[in-house]
């Protein structure tokens, strides 16, 4: 009973969440900071699926504010 366009949107969101779960976040300075590789394929897929800016997502995954 769900329209095909809505199904594709739901699948895109679920796929993005699954890619985000596979993202490798590296701890730095005894766990006080972290970094994400800009070449991480899961981050690239996540940003592509949701249409968000790669550099912004990379930044805000590692900052509290």
VMD Tcl script that draws the C-alpha trace (Angstrom):
set ca {
  {0.00 0.00 0.00}
  {3.04 2.32 -0.04}
  {3.75 4.29 -3.22}
  {6.85 3.26 -5.12}
  {8.38 6.74 -4.76}
  {7.94 6.56 -0.97}
  {9.43 3.06 -0.92}
  {12.55 4.28 -2.72}
  {12.93 7.15 -0.24}
  {12.60 4.74 2.69}
  {15.14 2.35 1.14}
  {17.56 5.25 0.52}
  {17.33 6.35 4.17}
  {17.80 2.79 5.47}
  {20.80 2.25 3.16}
  {22.35 5.52 4.37}
  {21.93 4.50 8.02}
  {23.56 1.13 7.31}
  {26.51 2.84 5.61}
  {26.85 5.22 8.56}
  {27.10 2.18 10.84}
  {30.08 0.91 8.81}
  {31.94 4.22 8.97}
  {35.38 4.03 10.60}
  {35.93 6.78 13.15}
  {39.49 7.00 14.45}
  {40.14 8.20 18.01}
  {42.84 10.80 18.57}
  {44.44 12.35 21.67}
  {43.42 9.60 24.09}
  {39.80 9.64 22.94}
  {39.28 13.40 23.28}
  {39.04 13.89 19.52}
  {38.31 11.83 16.45}
  {38.68 11.87 12.69}
  {37.03 10.31 9.69}
  {38.91 9.47 6.51}
  {37.73 11.65 3.64}
  {38.27 8.64 1.37}
  {35.94 6.34 3.36}
  {33.57 4.72 0.87}
  {30.78 4.45 3.44}
  {30.86 8.19 4.11}
  {30.80 8.84 0.36}
  {27.80 6.53 -0.06}
  {26.01 8.07 2.95}
  {26.41 11.60 1.60}
  {25.37 10.55 -1.89}
  {22.24 8.78 -0.69}
  {21.05 11.65 1.49}
  {22.37 14.50 -0.64}
  {24.42 16.10 2.11}
  {27.74 17.88 1.70}
  {30.68 15.55 2.29}
  {32.98 18.04 4.02}
  {30.23 19.20 6.40}
  {29.28 15.65 7.34}
  {32.93 14.74 7.90}
  {33.31 17.77 10.18}
  {30.11 17.37 12.23}
  {30.57 13.66 12.86}
  {33.65 14.58 14.90}
  {32.47 17.74 16.70}
  {30.02 18.03 19.58}
  {28.35 21.32 18.65}
}
mol new
graphics top color blue
foreach p $ca { graphics top sphere $p radius 0.5 }
foreach p [lrange $ca 0 end-1] q [lrange $ca 1 end] { graphics top cylinder $p $q radius 0.2 }
display resetview
